Amino acid sequence: MGKAKAKAKKKTTGARAKRDRRRKLATEAPVSAEELLASVPGLDALQDVPAFDDLPVDETQQTAFDDFCAHAEEPEQMQLGAVVRLDRGFPLVVTADDTFRAEHAVGFAKSRGEDEVLLPAVGDRVAVRRAPGHDMGVIECVLPRRTSFERWRGRARGERQVLCSNVDSVLIVQALGAGEVLLDRVARSLVLALDCDAEPVVVLTKADRCDAEELERDLDRVRRLVGPDVRVIVTSSAEGRGLDEVRICVPAGSCAMILGESGAGKSTLLNALLGHDTLATGGVRERDDQGRHTTVARVMVALPGDAGVIADAPGLRSLPLVGHERGLARAFPEIVEASRACRFGDCTHTHEPGCAVREAEDAGQIDSLRLETFQSLASSMRVSAQMLDPDVHL
């Protein structure tokens, strides 16, 4: 059998299996939210799932929902919901009355341009249909996103992956005690957070693994990199250090996304904030201090007390920057401001005569570490842009 025929057969078989699964689910007896969540890996208790009131709906989203219902068939079945978990199964949706799984309506996705298709992401507010007596719902429409944290996923076709929507802040997690903190990783995360209008917060974990001298060295380097306007928090889940400071950064009614590599201590930090072990954790390899992927889904959890919601995601090995010029400018505003006085408009701030940026560095007005990082990221973005197809516009 040729490759094309085998691929077509596999696709047909997969579609048939998915259709059969949907039919089976549609005929099953309704189950309670507690029973449903008991079968969801990584969420052991209903108490950790955000309530609908924990995820505010803004005026634009409410208006879009009302407009959609006004033109929908059987509008009495429509509910306003929020996607709180994405995995290999159906999205988990929370509404004012219940928590349940939901499938995608055929053709529900709405285009935001000629090629871009809006698919549900964790944090999305959605219009979901739930017929009487059914345990599952059907997502009919994704409502407008207030913010959207996206990373580059495609190669030469301009594809982006939305990791979390309607996010207010991004907790950039890096582990201490395993050599120098990866400043390039922190810088890339900083650019991505600022590009989507979220507030970045750097959270350094595992402080118990390093001595005072190592901690001071790494802390100084990170603070120099991110600048005075970005908060840096030192934590130790084992010692309970810095947890209250992290909670302050996620006030009630807000949503934070936690971003870091596998092994950085994201799930351990979240478990410490929750006060019990809910999310799976794993060790790291001794030879390179790299973690194994223990988070396999994008999931939102509600922090106890007067605090908000945090979205966890699988550890990301890479954070390519493509088309994030706005985030780069926001991360390094003093460099962008100084560059306006450069003799050449395309100055790279490396060797060109009349470079106002290097003059500002020599005068002590620009930190050399920040300039070095800016140049590295800008160069990487230029190379990435050159690799794109000519019909891709960012």
C-alpha positions as CSV (number, residue, x, y, z in Angstrom):
1,M,0.0,0.0,0.0
2,G,1.4,3.4,-1.0
3,K,2.1,6.1,1.6
4,A,-0.8,8.3,0.3
5,K,-3.3,5.4,0.5
6,A,-2.1,4.4,4.0
7,K,-2.4,8.0,5.1
8,A,-5.9,8.4,3.8
9,K,-6.9,5.1,5.4
10,K,-5.5,6.2,8.7
11,K,-7.3,9.5,8.5
12,T,-10.6,7.8,7.7
13,T,-10.2,5.3,10.5
14,G,-9.4,8.1,13.0
15,A,-12.5,10.1,11.9
16,R,-14.7,7.1,12.2
17,A,-13.4,6.3,15.7
18,K,-13.9,9.9,16.8
19,R,-17.5,9.9,15.4
20,D,-18.3,6.6,17.2
21,R,-16.9,8.1,20.4
22,R,-19.1,11.1,20.1
23,R,-22.2,9.0,19.5
24,K,-21.4,6.9,22.6
25,L,-21.0,9.9,24.7
26,A,-24.2,11.4,23.5
27,T,-26.1,8.3,24.6
28,E,-24.5,7.9,28.0
29,A,-26.5,8.8,31.2
30,P,-25.6,12.2,32.7
31,V,-23.0,12.2,35.4
32,S,-22.3,14.8,38.1
33,A,-19.4,17.2,37.9
34,E,-17.7,15.4,40.7
35,E,-17.9,12.0,39.0
36,L,-16.7,13.6,35.7
37,L,-13.7,15.3,37.3
38,A,-12.7,12.1,39.1
39,S,-11.8,10.7,35.7
40,V,-9.7,13.6,34.7
41,P,-6.0,13.0,35.2
42,G,-4.2,15.7,37.2
43,L,-7.3,17.1,38.9
44,D,-8.1,15.2,42.1
45,A,-10.7,17.5,43.5
46,L,-13.5,19.8,42.3
47,Q,-12.2,22.4,44.7
48,D,-9.2,23.1,42.5
49,V,-11.2,23.9,39.4
50,P,-12.0,27.6,39.1
51,A,-15.6,28.6,39.6
52,F,-17.2,30.6,36.8
53,D,-17.2,33.7,39.0
54,D,-13.4,33.4,39.3
55,L,-13.1,34.1,35.6
56,P,-14.7,37.5,34.9
57,V,-16.4,38.2,31.6
58,D,-15.8,41.7,30.2
59,E,-18.4,43.8,28.4
60,T,-17.1,42.9,24.9
61,Q,-17.4,39.2,25.6
62,Q,-20.8,39.6,27.1
63,T,-22.0,41.6,24.1
64,A,-20.6,39.0,21.7
65,F,-22.3,36.2,23.6
66,D,-25.7,38.0,23.6
67,D,-25.3,38.7,19.8
68,F,-24.5,35.1,19.1
69,C,-27.5,33.8,21.1
70,A,-29.8,36.2,19.3
71,H,-29.1,34.4,16.0
72,A,-28.7,30.9,17.4
73,E,-31.2,28.1,17.1
74,E,-32.7,27.1,20.5
75,P,-31.0,30.0,22.3
76,E,-32.3,28.7,25.6
77,Q,-29.7,25.9,25.4
78,M,-26.8,28.4,25.2
79,Q,-24.6,29.0,28.2
80,L,-21.7,31.4,28.7
81,G,-18.7,29.3,29.8
82,A,-14.9,29.3,30.2
83,V,-12.4,26.6,29.1
84,V,-10.4,25.5,32.1
85,R,-8.6,22.5,30.8
86,L,-7.3,21.2,27.4
87,D,-5.9,17.7,27.0
88,R,-6.2,14.9,24.5
89,G,-9.9,14.6,25.3
90,F,-12.7,17.1,25.1
91,P,-12.2,20.6,26.7
92,L,-13.4,21.0,30.2
93,V,-15.8,23.9,30.5
94,V,-17.1,25.7,33.6
95,T,-20.4,27.7,33.5
96,A,-22.4,29.4,36.2
97,D,-24.3,26.2,36.9
98,D,-22.0,23.3,36.2
99,T,-18.6,21.9,35.0
100,F,-18.6,19.5,32.1
101,R,-16.7,18.3,29.0
102,A,-17.6,19.8,25.6
103,E,-16.8,19.0,22.0
104,H,-16.4,21.4,19.1
105,A,-19.4,22.2,16.9
106,V,-18.9,21.4,13.3
107,G,-17.7,24.6,11.6
108,F,-17.9,26.6,14.9
109,A,-14.4,28.2,14.4
110,K,-14.5,31.8,13.3
111,S,-11.9,33.3,11.1
112,R,-10.1,36.5,12.1
113,G,-8.6,37.0,8.7
114,E,-8.0,35.1,5.5
115,D,-6.0,32.3,7.0
116,E,-6.2,32.5,10.8
117,V,-8.8,30.3,12.6
118,L,-9.9,30.8,16.1
119,L,-9.7,27.6,18.1
120,P,-10.5,27.2,21.8
121,A,-7.6,27.7,24.3
122,V,-7.4,27.5,28.1
123,G,-8.9,30.7,29.5
124,D,-11.3,31.3,26.5
125,R,-14.8,32.5,27.2
126,V,-17.1,30.5,25.0
127,A,-20.7,30.1,23.9
128,V,-21.5,26.5,24.7
129,R,-24.7,24.6,23.9
130,R,-26.0,22.0,26.4
131,A,-29.2,20.1,25.6
132,P,-31.4,19.0,28.5
133,G,-30.3,15.7,29.9
134,H,-26.9,15.7,28.2
135,D,-23.7,15.4,30.2
136,M,-21.6,17.0,27.5
137,G,-21.8,20.3,25.8
138,V,-20.9,21.7,22.4
139,I,-18.7,24.8,22.0
140,E,-20.4,26.9,19.3
141,C,-18.2,30.0,19.4
142,V,-15.1,31.4,21.0
143,L,-15.7,34.9,22.3
144,P,-13.3,37.8,21.8
145,R,-10.0,37.5,23.7
146,R,-8.9,40.4,25.9
147,T,-5.3,39.1,25.8
148,S,-3.7,36.1,24.1
149,F,-0.4,34.5,25.1
150,E,1.0,33.0,21.9
151,R,4.2,31.3,20.8
152,W,5.6,30.4,17.4
153,R,4.8,26.9,16.4
154,G,5.0,26.8,12.6
155,R,8.2,26.8,10.6
156,A,7.7,28.8,7.4
157,R,3.9,29.2,7.4
158,G,3.3,31.7,10.2
159,E,1.5,29.3,12.6
160,R,1.0,30.4,16.2
161,Q,-0.1,28.4,19.2
162,V,-2.3,30.1,21.9
163,L,-1.2,28.8,25.3
164,C,-3.6,30.9,27.3
165,S,-6.1,33.6,26.7
166,N,-7.5,36.4,28.8
167,V,-4.3,36.3,30.9
168,D,-3.3,39.2,33.1
169,S,0.2,38.2,34.2
170,V,2.9,35.7,33.3
171,L,4.9,34.0,36.0
172,I,8.3,33.3,34.4
173,V,9.8,30.4,36.4
174,Q,13.5,29.6,36.5
175,A,15.2,27.2,38.8
176,L,18.2,28.1,41.0
177,G,21.0,25.9,42.1
178,A,21.7,24.3,38.7
179,G,24.4,26.6,37.3
180,E,23.7,30.1,36.1
181,V,20.1,31.1,35.5
182,L,19.2,31.0,31.7
183,L,19.0,34.7,31.0
184,D,18.1,34.1,27.3
185,R,15.1,32.0,28.4
186,V,14.0,34.7,30.9
187,A,14.4,37.4,28.2
188,R,12.4,35.5,25.6
189,S,9.6,34.9,28.2
190,L,9.7,38.6,29.1
191,V,9.2,39.6,25.4
192,L,6.3,37.2,24.9
193,A,4.5,38.4,28.1
194,L,4.8,42.1,27.2
195,D,3.8,41.4,23.6
196,C,0.4,40.1,24.8
197,D,-0.1,43.0,27.2
198,A,0.4,40.7,30.3
199,E,2.5,41.8,33.3
200,P,5.6,39.7,33.7
201,V,6.8,38.4,37.1
202,V,10.1,36.4,37.4
203,V,9.8,33.6,39.9
204,L,13.1,32.0,40.9
205,T,12.4,28.5,42.4
206,K,14.5,26.0,44.5
207,A,16.3,28.7,46.4
208,D,17.2,26.0,49.0
209,R,19.6,24.5,46.5
210,C,22.0,27.3,46.5
211,D,24.1,29.2,49.0
212,A,23.8,32.9,49.8
213,E,26.6,33.9,47.4
214,E,25.1,32.0,44.5
215,L,21.7,33.4,45.2
216,E,23.0,37.0,45.3
217,R,24.9,36.5,42.0
218,D,21.9,35.1,40.1
219,L,19.5,37.6,41.6
220,D,21.7,40.5,40.5
221,R,22.0,39.2,36.9
222,V,18.3,38.6,36.6
223,R,17.4,42.1,38.0
224,R,19.9,43.7,35.6
225,L,18.4,41.8,32.7
226,V,14.7,42.6,33.3
227,G,15.1,46.1,34.6
228,P,13.6,47.9,37.6
229,D,10.0,47.7,36.5
230,V,9.7,43.9,36.6
231,R,9.2,42.1,39.9
232,V,11.6,39.3,40.8
233,I,10.6,36.8,43.5
234,V,12.8,34.2,45.1
235,T,10.9,31.1,46.3
236,S,11.5,27.7,47.8
237,S,8.5,25.4,47.9
238,A,10.4,23.1,50.3
239,E,10.8,25.9,52.8
240,G,7.6,27.9,52.0
241,R,9.7,30.9,51.0
242,G,8.2,33.6,48.8
243,L,4.8,31.9,48.4
244,D,2.9,34.9,49.8
245,E,4.7,37.2,47.4
246,V,3.6,35.1,44.5
247,R,0.0,35.1,45.7
248,I,0.0,38.9,45.8
249,C,0.8,38.9,42.1
250,V,-2.4,36.9,41.4
251,P,-5.2,38.9,43.0
252,A,-8.8,37.7,43.0
253,G,-10.5,38.1,39.7
254,S,-7.2,37.8,37.7
255,C,-5.6,35.1,35.7
256,A,-1.9,34.3,35.7
257,M,-0.1,31.9,33.4
258,I,3.0,30.0,34.7
259,L,5.7,29.6,32.1
260,G,8.9,27.5,32.4
261,E,10.8,24.5,31.2
262,S,10.2,21.0,32.5
263,G,12.1,20.6,35.8
264,A,11.9,24.3,36.7
265,G,9.5,23.5,39.6
266,K,6.3,24.8,38.1
267,S,4.0,22.1,39.4
268,T,5.8,21.9,42.7
269,L,5.2,25.7,43.1
270,L,1.6,25.4,42.2
271,N,1.0,22.5,44.7
272,A,2.6,24.7,47.4
273,L,0.4,27.6,46.5
274,L,-2.7,25.3,46.6
275,G,-1.7,23.8,49.9
276,H,-1.9,20.2,48.7
277,D,-0.5,17.9,46.0
278,T,-2.9,18.1,43.0
279,L,-0.6,18.4,40.0
280,A,1.9,15.6,39.2
281,T,5.5,16.4,39.8
282,G,8.7,14.7,38.6
283,G,12.4,14.7,39.3
284,V,15.2,16.0,37.1
285,R,18.1,14.1,35.5
286,E,21.3,14.6,37.5
287,R,23.5,14.8,34.4
288,D,21.8,18.0,33.0
289,D,19.2,19.0,35.6
290,Q,16.6,18.8,33.0
291,G,13.1,17.7,33.9
292,R,10.7,15.1,32.5
293,H,7.3,16.2,31.1
294,T,4.9,15.7,34.0
295,T,2.3,18.2,33.0
296,V,0.6,16.8,29.9
297,A,-2.4,19.2,29.7
298,R,-3.1,22.9,29.9
299,V,-5.1,23.3,33.1
300,M,-6.4,26.2,35.3
301,V,-6.5,26.0,39.1
302,A,-8.0,28.4,41.6
303,L,-5.8,29.5,44.4
304,P,-7.3,29.3,47.9
305,G,-8.3,32.5,49.8
306,D,-8.4,35.9,48.3
307,A,-6.5,35.0,45.2
308,G,-7.0,34.4,41.5
309,V,-6.5,31.7,39.0
310,I,-3.3,30.2,37.6
311,A,-3.0,28.4,34.3
312,D,-0.4,25.7,34.1
313,A,1.0,24.3,30.8
314,P,3.5,21.6,29.7
315,G,7.1,22.7,29.9
316,L,8.3,24.3,26.7
317,R,11.8,23.4,25.4
318,S,12.0,26.4,23.1
319,L,10.5,29.9,22.8
320,P,11.2,31.2,19.3
321,L,10.5,34.9,18.7
322,V,8.9,35.7,15.4
323,G,7.0,38.9,14.8
324,H,7.3,40.1,18.5
325,E,8.9,43.5,17.8
326,R,6.3,45.2,20.0
327,G,7.3,42.9,23.0
328,L,11.0,43.5,22.4
329,A,10.4,47.3,22.4
330,R,8.5,47.1,25.6
331,A,11.1,44.9,27.3
332,F,14.0,47.3,26.4
333,P,12.4,50.8,26.1
334,E,15.6,52.7,26.9
335,I,17.4,51.0,24.0
336,V,14.6,51.8,21.5
337,E,14.4,55.4,22.7
338,A,18.2,55.9,22.3
339,S,18.1,54.2,18.8
340,R,16.0,57.0,17.4
341,A,19.2,59.2,17.4
342,C,21.3,56.6,15.6
343,R,22.7,57.9,12.3
344,F,21.3,54.9,10.3
345,G,17.7,53.7,10.6
346,D,18.8,50.0,10.3
347,C,21.5,50.3,12.9
348,T,22.2,47.0,14.7
349,H,24.1,48.8,17.5
350,T,27.2,46.7,17.0
351,H,29.7,48.4,14.6
352,E,28.0,51.2,12.8
353,P,29.3,54.8,13.2
354,G,27.1,57.3,14.8
355,C,25.3,54.7,17.0
356,A,23.5,56.5,19.8
357,V,22.8,53.3,21.7
358,R,26.5,52.4,22.1
359,E,27.2,56.0,23.1
360,A,24.5,55.7,25.8
361,E,26.1,52.4,27.0
362,D,29.5,54.1,27.3
363,A,27.9,56.9,29.3
364,G,26.4,54.4,31.7
365,Q,22.8,55.1,30.6
366,I,22.2,51.6,29.2
367,D,23.2,48.4,31.0
368,S,25.6,46.4,28.9
369,L,23.9,43.1,29.8
370,R,20.5,44.4,28.6
371,L,22.1,45.7,25.4
372,E,23.8,42.4,24.7
373,T,20.5,40.5,25.3
374,F,18.6,43.0,23.1
375,Q,21.1,42.5,20.2
376,S,20.9,38.7,20.5
377,L,17.1,38.7,20.5
378,A,16.9,41.2,17.6
379,S,19.3,39.2,15.5
380,S,17.4,36.0,16.2
381,M,14.2,37.7,15.2
382,R,15.7,39.0,11.9
383,V,16.9,35.5,11.0
384,S,13.5,34.0,11.8
385,A,11.7,36.6,9.6
386,Q,14.0,35.9,6.7
387,M,13.0,32.2,6.9
388,L,9.3,33.0,6.4
389,D,7.4,32.5,3.2
390,P,7.0,35.8,1.4
391,D,3.2,35.6,1.7
392,V,3.3,35.4,5.5
393,H,2.6,38.7,7.2
394,L,3.1,39.2,10.9
